Amino acid sequence: MTVPTVKLNSGYEIPQLGFGVFLVPPAEAEKAVSEALEVGYRHIDTAAIYKNEEGVGAAIAKSGIPREELFITTKLWNDRQSGEQPHDAIRESLDKLGLEYVDLYLTHWPTPQRDTYSNAWQKLIEIRDAGLSRSIGVSNHLPEHLDRIVKDTGVVPAVDQIELHPAYQQADVLAWGEANGMKIESWGPLGQGKYPLFENPAVAAAAEAHGKTPAQVVIRWHLQRGFIVFPKSVRTERMAENFDVFGFELTAAEMDAITALDPGDGSGRVASHPSEVN
Ligand code: NAD
């Protein structure tokens, strides 16, 4: 199955559907990623703070899949944003992954209290220019943070990876991305299992109509909205289910009904707000 790609402002293409490994314990990461590669995923989303880059790297090495067929993302953790630390951090991540470059390197959180995210962005630009990451972007950045880093450097991130699911769509970040040519990656695309998305009548009705599962309907909604998405599961059957989303299309009415699930007041958020993470 060929996964569609999204063209980034760097000129590189990212597979629109990937596999995320947040909360996959280090010891299980190699097995989970090996299974995901077996299912057909070629885009893996990890982070230094997930402490499973070595397992991801081991699975990549064992797979024998040519490097250019893979798209690997990792992220700079918050306590390495200042001074020259991002340069050390990317080298450590590359060592653990067993790679010479990643496809995408992200500042994980803006941590505005530290006031180091603009320095981090400047260092990510240097890391890109040194060939250690093909594309660079950010995560959990709100429009005010995006405005600041672009004002300071003139460089627009390729992506902003944000909490995004039908109940929490962050319209202001989406509008910023649209206006500035930055793509959106949805983390927690299934609401991390914390939000009762699968029982929702709009999702359930679409699942029934297409003979698909509610999870497949929600992933399809992300894809049809143009978002880049990488749901997580350590269960092989769910990895396969989450990958099997290209043989059907939600109607405009189904899309609208699911899009309407965001109350618009931020109450659908299931995880931390950028102002709370330091
Ligand atoms: P998710 O929305 O993908 O939810 C994962 C949970 O959904 C699983 O643990 C499982 O319980 C359930 N699930 C998965 N497939 C299912 C299926 N087919 N049927 C029923 N239930 C299913 O949440 P996530 O893992 O937090 O987000 C995905 C990825 O996003 C992460 O693995 C990580 O790579 C990334 N992420 C990034 C940040 C960030 O700050 N940048 C934060 C969280 C996650």
Boltz pocket constraint, residues with backbone or C-beta under 6 A from the ligand:
constraints:
  - pocket:
      binder: B
      contacts: [[A, 19], [A, 20], [A, 21], [A, 22], [A, 23], [A, 45], [A, 46], [A, 108], [A, 139], [A, 140], [A, 161], [A, 162], [A, 186], [A, 187], [A, 188], [A, 189], [A, 190], [A, 191], [A, 192], [A, 193], [A, 215], [A, 216], [A, 230], [A, 231], [A, 232], [A, 233], [A, 238], [A, 241], [A, 242]]
      max_distance: 6.0
